[in-house]
């Protein structure tokens, strides 16, 4: 379905994208720690809410 060139481009693009995102995140790590200090609790609450909805769905349906 894909040619060898398309596979090569896709793999190289994915590797380059991951490397660039990794270095950008490391560069901004101090800012992330400063401005998003309590955001892990928001993530936990969101996951718990989704789990609660899924539990209600499977129990009552």
N, C-alpha and C positions, 0 to 999 in steps of 0.2 A: 504494500500500500504506500509506503514511504520509500524514497530513494535513499541511498547511502549518504548522499550529501545532506539531505534533510535530517537524517538521524544524527549525523555529526554536528550539524549546526545546532540542533535542539539540545544535545548533551553539552556542548561547549557553552551555549547560552545559559543553560541551567547552572552550570558550575560557576560561570562568571557572575551571574545574578546572586547566587548564594554567598560567594566571597565578598561582593560589594556590600550586600546587606549586613553580613557579619562585621565588617570593618566600620560601617556606618553606625551600627548599634554600639560597638565598643567605644567609638568616639563620643557618643552621646550618653554613655552609661552614667556619668556623674549627674547630668541633668535629669535622667530618668529616676535615679534614686531620690533626687531632691523634690521633683514635682509630682511624682506618682507614688508617694510613699505608702499610702493606704489602699492602693488600687487592688491588691491581692484579695482583700476582703470583698470588694465588689465582684470580682471574678468568682469567688467561692459562693457568694449569695446567688449569682446568676446561674451557676451550675446546679446549686441546690434547688432553685426554682424550676429549672427545666426537668430535673429528676423528679420533683414533686408532680409536675404536670404529667410526665410519662407514667409515673406510678398510678396516679388517679385514672389515667386512660386505660391501663392494663387491668386494674382492679375492677372498674365499673363497666367495662365493655366486653 
